[in-house]
Amino acid sequence: MNKISLDQALIDWTIEHRRHFHMHPELSGQEVQTAAYVKERLAEIGIPLVDGYSEPNVIAFFKGTEGNKTIALRADMDALPLEEEGDKPYISKVPGVMHGCGHDGHTATLLAVAKWVSENAAHVRHNILFIFQSSEEASPSGAKQLVEEGILDGVDVIYGIHYMSNMPLGKIGFATGPAMASCDDFDIVIEGKGGHGGSPHETVDPIYIATHVIQAFQSIVSRNLNPLHAGVISIGGLQAGNSYNVIPDKVLLKGTIRALTFEGATLMHQKTEQLTKSICESFGAVGHYQFIEGTPPLYNHPDACEVAKDIIEKTFGEDTFVEYEPVLGAEDYAYYLKNKVGAFINVGMQSEKSQYPHHHPKFDIDEAAIPAGIELMIQLALHG
């Protein structure tokens, strides 16, 4: 496996397009101009588009010299509803919208891979499916929609990267097996019987009942979930009355369930619903539970991880690879890995320029990480 000597012109080309995307961000499902720009670049490169998938997703296909294997490469295109802060020359021109998670870099990097593949076609044995995906940050998920539309039909393996501001510049890595959590939400309405605060015996106090529900949820993690399978249940919203001496009729709870395993996610869904209804009933109230399905756990397949690790160490050196710890953040790339062998790889970019966390108004990509991202994806296309 030979290290690729990237032309500086390709790196500059990638950064130019990355900055274009950064200045013109679009929210999930609204990436119309972004998609049009990607299509224009692919046309210039000579990579044909694939029709039949929902817009504004952009799908392209390169036929390899042998074509016995198809490798899918994915980049997400959407931005966040954030007002960007800072004085960079390529700051967002769209009020209240910014690329605060690096998707501009992912999209530009995948375009660079397509350009390199087109210009070096004789050296590319495998078919390459390029997925420029909409709506990673939103629900319904763009990845889920594409999987349902058959995007993985005929694909042998899929790879994606994410530039990470919490991984040092020059490091690349991932967690093998469970890598990122599921993300499901729930709404709960506890219907009791309101009344005077001085006469609680005449009421069915939904606030008091809500405290029992919240406490009981923590027992799911501590006493029902396998201790080796990380998970968390967090209440993010509680709305009740607004008076000193009036017990309200209803309480509204909002929360999230995160789990690193499919079994854990299912268990916590079932137990939160069961406890809500049974606790409310025991107090003479009614508990209404609505489950909002999000993304599944992201599972990096060991076979694909072994290939990726070998590529990283042989391309960049053994000290480059980092065995990443699983996190309870979520990523809709999980839908691809639920249905197909593959891996999701983190490319480090933590530096003075990239010191703010993802989804922060001052977040930015250290463009010094981009050459490694390009070469990694090229090597995955060649040898994955």
NUTI-658081 format. One record per residue (C-alpha): residue number from 1; y, z, x. Coordinates in pm, 1 decimal. Layout:
PT  mise         v         w         u
PT   NUM         Y         Z         X
...
***
This chain:
PT  mise         v         w         u
PT     1       0.0       0.0       0.0
PT     2     315.9    -119.2     168.5
PT     3     657.0      33.3     118.2
PT     4     892.4    -213.9     -44.4
PT     5    1214.6    -289.5     137.1
PT     6    1457.1    -297.6    -152.7
PT     7    1743.6    -537.6    -112.6
PT     8    2077.2    -353.6    -119.9
PT     9    2198.2    -621.1    -358.5
PT    10    1933.2    -510.1    -612.2
PT    11    2036.2    -146.0    -576.2
PT    12    2403.0    -236.1    -624.5
PT    13    2307.6    -454.0    -923.4
PT    14    2121.7    -160.2   -1079.6
PT    15    2409.3      82.3   -1028.8
PT    16    2654.8    -168.9   -1175.0
PT    17    2449.3    -198.4   -1493.8
PT    18    2383.6     174.9   -1507.3
PT    19    2758.5     236.8   -1505.9
PT    20    2805.3     -23.4   -1779.1
PT    21    2556.2     162.3   -1998.5
PT    22    2726.2     491.4   -1913.6
PT    23    3066.8     364.2   -2023.4
PT    24    2928.5     220.1   -2347.7
PT    25    2684.5     479.2   -2485.6
PT    26    2526.8     449.0   -2829.3
PT    27    2352.8     712.6   -3038.7
PT    28    1987.0     704.8   -3140.3
PT    29    1903.4     411.7   -3364.2
PT    30    2244.7     257.6   -3301.7
PT    31    2180.0     100.2   -2959.7
PT    32    2273.3    -247.8   -3084.8
PT    33    2509.9    -344.2   -2803.2
PT    34    2286.6    -179.5   -2544.0
PT    35    1989.7    -381.9   -2671.2
PT    36    2194.5    -703.2   -2668.2
PT    37    2301.1    -634.9   -2309.0
PT    38    1940.2    -571.2   -2204.8
PT    39    1828.8    -895.5   -2371.0
PT    40    2101.3   -1090.0   -2187.8
PT    41    1989.5    -951.3   -1852.5
PT    42    1622.5   -1023.4   -1925.9
PT    43    1712.6   -1381.0   -2018.8
PT    44    1897.0   -1420.9   -1688.5
PT    45    1599.3   -1276.6   -1503.3
PT    46    1352.4   -1498.2   -1683.9
PT    47    1135.2   -1230.7   -1846.4
PT    48    1039.8   -1341.6   -2200.8
PT    49    1095.1   -1113.2   -2498.1
PT    50     821.4   -1008.2   -2739.0
PT    51     902.1   -1027.8   -3109.3
PT    52     753.3    -828.3   -3393.5
PT    53     884.2    -480.4   -3315.3
PT    54    1157.8    -286.0   -3488.0
PT    55    1511.7    -317.0   -3357.6
PT    56    1703.2    -209.9   -3161.7
PT    57    1394.6    -166.8   -2940.4
PT    58    1365.0    -439.5   -2676.2
PT    59    1017.0    -542.8   -2563.0
PT    60     944.0    -792.6   -2285.3
PT    61     625.3    -917.2   -2121.0
PT    62     542.9   -1053.1   -1776.7
PT    63     207.2   -1223.6   -1721.7
PT    64      54.4   -1137.0   -1385.3
PT    65    -129.6   -1374.4   -1155.4
PT    66    -463.2   -1225.6   -1260.7
PT    67    -371.8   -1068.3   -1593.5
PT    68    -687.9    -858.9   -1622.9
PT    69    -488.9    -539.2   -1670.0
PT    70    -170.9    -460.1   -1859.1
PT    71      60.7    -184.2   -1740.5
PT    72     336.9     -63.4   -1971.8
PT    73     662.7      74.7   -1830.9
PT    74     906.9     253.9   -2061.0
PT    75    1278.0     340.8   -2051.4
PT    76    1480.4     511.7   -2325.1
PT    77    1824.8     376.9   -2417.9
PT    78    1999.8     627.8   -2647.1
PT    79    2287.2     863.4   -2571.6
PT    80    2392.2    1204.5   -2705.4
PT    81    2662.8    1325.2   -2945.9
PT    82    2865.3    1492.3   -2669.7
PT    83    3223.6    1458.5   -2553.3
PT    84    3200.0    1377.6   -2183.6
PT    85    3402.4    1583.9   -1937.7
PT    86    3508.1    1487.6   -1586.9
PT    87    3709.6    1220.2   -1407.9
PT    88    3447.0     970.5   -1291.3
PT    89    3566.9     607.6   -1301.1
PT    90    3282.8     511.4   -1534.4
PT    91    3331.1     791.8   -1788.1
PT    92    3226.9     719.7   -2147.0
PT    93    3468.8     504.9   -2344.3
PT    94    3318.9     616.5   -2675.5
PT    95    3470.3     939.5   -2814.5
PT    96    3208.8    1204.2   -2882.5
PT    97    2920.3    1007.1   -2730.6
PT    98    2787.7    1020.0   -2373.4
PT    99    2479.0     956.3   -2164.6
PT   100    2407.6    1320.9   -2095.4
PT   101    2037.5    1289.4   -2017.4
PT   102    2007.2     996.7   -1777.2
PT   103    1887.0     728.7   -2017.4
PT   104    2148.2     491.4   -1875.5
PT   105    1973.5     527.6   -1540.5
PT   106    1628.5     479.5   -1690.7
PT   107    1734.4     158.3   -1864.3
PT   108    1905.6      15.2   -1556.6
PT   109    1609.0     107.3   -1338.1
PT   110    1360.8     -70.6   -1565.2
PT   111    1586.0    -376.7   -1566.1
PT   112    1580.0    -369.2   -1185.5
PT   113    1199.3    -355.8   -1190.0
PT   114    1193.0    -656.7   -1422.5
PT   115    1426.3    -844.1   -1186.6
PT   116    1211.9    -763.8    -883.7
PT   117     891.2    -860.9   -1064.9
PT   118    1042.1   -1193.1   -1170.8
PT   119    1160.4   -1271.0    -816.7
PT   120     827.3   -1167.8    -661.4
PT   121     594.7   -1306.5    -927.2
PT   122     333.9   -1430.0    -681.2
PT   123     268.2   -1069.2    -567.4
PT   124     225.3    -920.3    -916.5
PT   125    -139.3    -930.6   -1027.6
PT   126    -112.6    -722.7   -1346.1
PT   127      57.5    -800.6   -1674.0
PT   128     365.1    -582.3   -1723.6
PT   129     492.1    -471.9   -2064.0
PT   130     855.0    -360.2   -2049.6
PT   131     952.3    -113.5   -2323.8
PT   132    1324.7     -45.9   -2371.8
PT   133    1299.7     218.4   -2640.6
PT   134    1546.3     336.5   -2901.7
PT   135    1581.7     688.3   -3043.4
PT   136    1422.7     923.1   -2792.8
PT   137    1670.1    1195.7   -2883.1
PT   138    1624.2    1169.8   -3259.3
PT   139    1375.8    1208.8   -3539.0
PT   140    1209.5     989.6   -3647.6
PT   141    1109.5     915.9   -3292.7
PT   142    1141.8     568.4   -3148.1
PT   143     818.6     612.4   -2952.9
PT   144     625.3     714.0   -3264.1
PT   145     753.2     409.4   -3450.5
PT   146     655.7     171.3   -3170.8
PT   147     308.5     324.5   -3142.0
PT   148     260.9     280.4   -3516.7
PT   149     370.1     -82.5   -3478.2
PT   150      95.8    -140.4   -3220.0
PT   151     297.4    -141.3   -2898.4
PT   152       0.3      -4.0   -2702.9
PT   153    -250.2    -261.5   -2825.9
PT   154    -394.1    -427.8   -2517.8
PT   155    -223.2    -183.0   -2279.9
PT   156    -445.7     -18.3   -2017.3
PT   157    -205.4     244.3   -1883.9
PT   158     157.7     346.1   -1940.7
PT   159     411.0     505.2   -1706.7
PT   160     762.6     637.2   -1751.3
PT   161    1010.8     822.1   -1531.6
PT   162    1289.8    1071.5   -1588.3
PT   163    1570.1    1146.0   -1343.2
PT   164    1587.2    1528.0   -1321.0
PT   165    1888.7    1737.8   -1227.0
PT   166    1671.3    2047.2   -1172.4
PT   167    1450.1    1879.1    -909.0
PT   168    1591.8    1829.9    -556.9
PT   169    1703.6    1483.8    -457.0
PT   170    1422.6    1321.4    -260.2
PT   171    1140.9    1492.1    -449.0
PT   172     914.8    1330.1    -710.2
PT   173     652.2    1502.7    -919.0
PT   174     487.7    1593.1   -1245.9
PT   175     252.4    1840.9   -1409.2
PT   176    -104.1    1718.5   -1447.0
PT   177    -247.3    1781.8   -1792.2
PT   178     -18.1    1974.1   -2031.7
PT   179     332.9    1893.1   -1907.4
PT   180     581.3    1931.1   -2193.5
PT   181     569.8    2105.7   -2528.2
PT   182     544.9    1991.4   -2883.8
PT   183     861.5    2037.9   -3086.5
PT   184     826.5    2109.3   -3457.5
PT   185    1078.9    2279.9   -3684.9
PT   186    1063.2    2470.8   -4011.5
PT   187    1288.5    2574.9   -4296.5
PT   188    1208.0    2889.6   -4493.5
PT   189    1364.2    3007.6   -4818.3
PT   190    1284.1    3364.5   -4922.2
PT   191    1358.7    3415.9   -5291.9
PT   192    1396.0    3776.7   -5392.3
PT   193    1604.7    3958.1   -5651.2
PT   194    1963.0    4045.8   -5569.2
PT   195    2157.2    4348.3   -5677.2
PT   196    2384.4    4634.4   -5579.2
PT   197    2357.8    4765.3   -5226.0
PT   198    2357.0    5118.4   -5362.9
PT   199    2055.1    5048.3   -5583.8
PT   200    1802.7    4876.1   -5355.6
PT   201    1513.8    5000.5   -5573.4
PT   202    1628.2    4759.6   -5842.0
PT   203    1613.8    4460.2   -5606.6
PT   204    1364.0    4260.7   -5406.4
PT   205    1562.4    4249.8   -5084.0
PT   206    1510.3    3911.5   -4910.5
PT   207    1696.7    4024.8   -4597.8
PT   208    1458.0    4313.6   -4543.8
PT   209    1162.2    4083.2   -4611.2
PT   210    1301.5    3829.9   -4362.3
PT   211    1292.9    4094.0   -4087.1
PT   212     920.1    4139.3   -4148.3
PT   213     861.3    3764.7   -4139.4
PT   214    1051.1    3727.9   -3811.6
PT   215     866.4    4018.3   -3650.0
PT   216     529.9    3890.5   -3771.7
PT   217     592.6    3549.6   -3620.2
PT   218     600.3    3707.6   -3273.5
PT   219     249.4    3840.8   -3330.0
PT   220     128.5    3481.1   -3358.6
PT   221     221.5    3416.8   -2997.0
PT   222     105.6    3756.1   -2868.3
PT   223    -212.9    3796.7   -3073.4
PT   224    -329.9    3458.3   -3206.7
PT   225    -236.8    3201.9   -2943.9
PT   226    -461.7    3169.3   -2639.8
PT   227    -270.5    3353.1   -2363.7
PT   228    -340.7    3062.0   -2128.3
PT   229    -174.0    2815.2   -2367.3
PT   230     201.4    2864.0   -2357.8
PT   231     397.0    2855.9   -2681.1
PT   232     705.8    2999.6   -2844.6
PT   233     844.1    3049.8   -3193.5
PT   234    1220.7    3093.7   -3213.6
PT   235    1444.5    3156.6   -3511.6
PT   236    1767.3    2964.1   -3465.9
PT   237    1930.6    3015.7   -3802.9
PT   238    1955.7    3297.0   -4060.0
PT   239    2178.5    3267.6   -4363.6
PT   240    2206.8    3538.4   -4626.3
PT   241    2478.6    3706.8   -4829.6
PT   242    2841.4    3767.1   -4730.4
PT   243    2923.4    4101.4   -4888.9
PT   244    2901.1    4462.5   -4767.7
PT   245    2734.7    4597.3   -5077.4
PT   246    2558.8    4307.4   -5247.3
PT   247    2194.7    4232.2   -5174.6
PT   248    2157.4    3853.9   -5209.8
PT   249    1892.7    3662.8   -5400.5
PT   250    1792.7    3436.8   -5111.2
PT   251    1764.1    3417.7   -4736.2
PT   252    1736.8    3092.5   -4540.3
PT   253    1562.2    3081.6   -4203.5
PT   254    1546.9    2792.8   -3956.2
PT   255    1323.4    2788.8   -3654.5
PT   256    1132.2    2590.8   -3395.9
PT   257     770.9    2591.3   -3277.0
PT   258     688.8    2485.7   -2921.1
PT   259     337.2    2457.8   -2776.7
PT   260     177.7    2301.4   -2469.7
PT   261    -147.2    2218.2   -2649.1
PT   262    -230.2    2034.4   -2970.9
PT   263    -444.8    2330.9   -3079.1
PT   264    -158.2    2573.4   -3021.1
PT   265      86.4    2362.1   -3218.0
PT   266    -153.4    2340.8   -3513.1
PT   267    -228.1    2712.6   -3501.3
PT   268     138.3    2815.5   -3501.1
PT   269     218.5    2578.1   -3785.5
PT   270     -61.5    2718.7   -3998.0
PT   271      12.0    3083.5   -3917.9
PT   272     388.6    3065.9   -3974.1
PT   273     328.5    2914.4   -4317.4
PT   274      54.5    3161.2   -4403.1
PT   275     252.6    3468.0   -4294.7
PT   276     567.5    3351.6   -4474.2
PT   277     391.1    3321.8   -4807.2
PT   278     170.1    3630.0   -4776.7
PT   279     445.1    3864.9   -4654.6
PT   280     685.6    3748.4   -4922.2
PT   281     420.4    3786.9   -5191.5
PT   282     336.0    4138.3   -5072.7
PT   283     698.3    4241.1   -5132.0
PT   284     724.6    4068.9   -5469.2
PT   285     924.9    3773.5   -5338.9
PT   286     848.1    3403.5   -5309.2
PT   287     840.4    3230.1   -4971.8
PT   288     905.8    2855.9   -4958.6
PT   289     799.2    2697.9   -4628.5
PT   290     888.0    2344.7   -4519.3
PT   291     737.8    2212.3   -4196.5
PT   292     931.9    1939.7   -4010.9
PT   293     700.8    1751.2   -3776.7
PT   294     854.8    1658.8   -3444.1
PT   295     693.5    1543.2   -3120.9
PT   296     342.9    1633.7   -3001.5
PT   297     268.5    1799.2   -2666.6
PT   298     306.9    1567.6   -2367.6
PT   299     -25.1    1543.9   -2183.9
PT   300     -33.4    1369.9   -1845.3
PT   301    -378.4    1217.3   -1804.0
PT   302    -547.9    1327.9   -1478.6
PT   303    -669.5     978.0   -1385.1
PT   304    -319.6     830.3   -1414.9
PT   305    -173.0    1130.3   -1233.2
PT   306    -413.3    1082.3    -943.0
PT   307    -303.5     719.8    -909.1
PT   308      65.1     813.2    -936.1
PT   309      35.9    1094.3    -680.6
PT   310    -137.5     860.8    -435.2
PT   311     139.1     603.3    -482.4
PT   312     412.3     863.8    -432.4
PT   313     260.1    1009.9    -115.7
PT   314     180.7     673.9      44.1
PT   315     518.0     523.3     -47.5
PT   316     755.1     812.1      20.3
PT   317     550.4    1058.0     229.1
PT   318     323.1    1349.2     142.2
PT   319     607.2    1600.8     141.3
PT   320     781.8    1408.8    -139.1
PT   321     535.7    1500.1    -411.4
PT   322     596.2    1820.5    -609.9
PT   323     345.6    1966.5    -854.8
PT   324     587.0    2027.6   -1142.3
PT   325     542.1    2329.2   -1367.9
PT   326     496.7    2261.4   -1740.5
PT   327     809.9    2317.3   -1951.1
PT   328     865.0    2390.0   -2319.1
PT   329    1117.5    2112.2   -2355.1
PT   330    1000.1    1810.9   -2554.6
PT   331     999.2    1433.8   -2501.1
PT   332     885.4    1164.4   -2743.1
PT   333     705.0     983.0   -2459.6
PT   334     428.6    1220.6   -2570.4
PT   335     338.7     977.7   -2849.9
PT   336     239.3     713.8   -2594.5
PT   337      23.8     959.8   -2400.6
PT   338    -138.5    1085.9   -2720.1
PT   339    -271.4     734.3   -2772.2
PT   340    -308.9     587.0   -2423.4
PT   341    -384.3     693.9   -2066.3
PT   342     -69.8     738.2   -1860.9
PT   343     178.0     972.5   -1695.5
PT   344     540.1    1080.8   -1720.2
PT   345     698.2    1130.0   -1378.1
PT   346    1007.2    1325.7   -1272.0
PT   347    1237.7    1183.6   -1004.4
PT   348    1457.0    1447.9    -843.3
PT   349    1831.9    1404.6    -816.7
PT   350    1966.2    1759.9    -786.8
PT   351    2267.9    1751.3    -559.0
PT   352    2638.8    1828.0    -555.9
PT   353    2696.9    1525.9    -778.8
PT   354    2410.1    1613.6   -1010.4
PT   355    2443.7    1989.0   -1046.3
PT   356    2484.0    2020.2   -1422.8
PT   357    2184.5    2043.8   -1657.2
PT   358    2080.3    1771.1   -1894.8
PT   359    2280.6    1761.4   -2220.6
PT   360    2582.4    1916.7   -2047.6
PT   361    2926.9    1749.2   -2092.8
PT   362    2958.8    1712.8   -1713.8
PT   363    2606.5    1584.1   -1652.7
PT   364    2579.5    1284.4   -1422.2
PT   365    2312.7    1098.3   -1227.7
PT   366    2322.9    1106.5    -850.5
PT   367    2283.9     736.1    -791.8
PT   368    2125.7     808.7    -454.0
PT   369    1805.4     876.5    -650.7
PT   370    1797.7     532.3    -810.1
PT   371    1634.0     340.9    -520.4
PT   372    1336.3     579.1    -531.7
PT   373    1313.0     533.7    -907.3
PT   374    1309.9     155.9    -872.3
PT   375    1051.4     152.0    -594.8
PT   376     827.4     403.1    -772.4
PT   377     815.7     191.8   -1088.1
PT   378     756.3    -127.2    -889.1
PT   379     463.4      36.7    -710.0
PT   380     325.4     157.2   -1043.7
PT   381     352.8    -197.6   -1174.2
PT   382     169.9    -331.3    -869.6
PT   383     -94.6     -63.1    -823.0
PT   384    -100.7     152.8   -1137.1
***
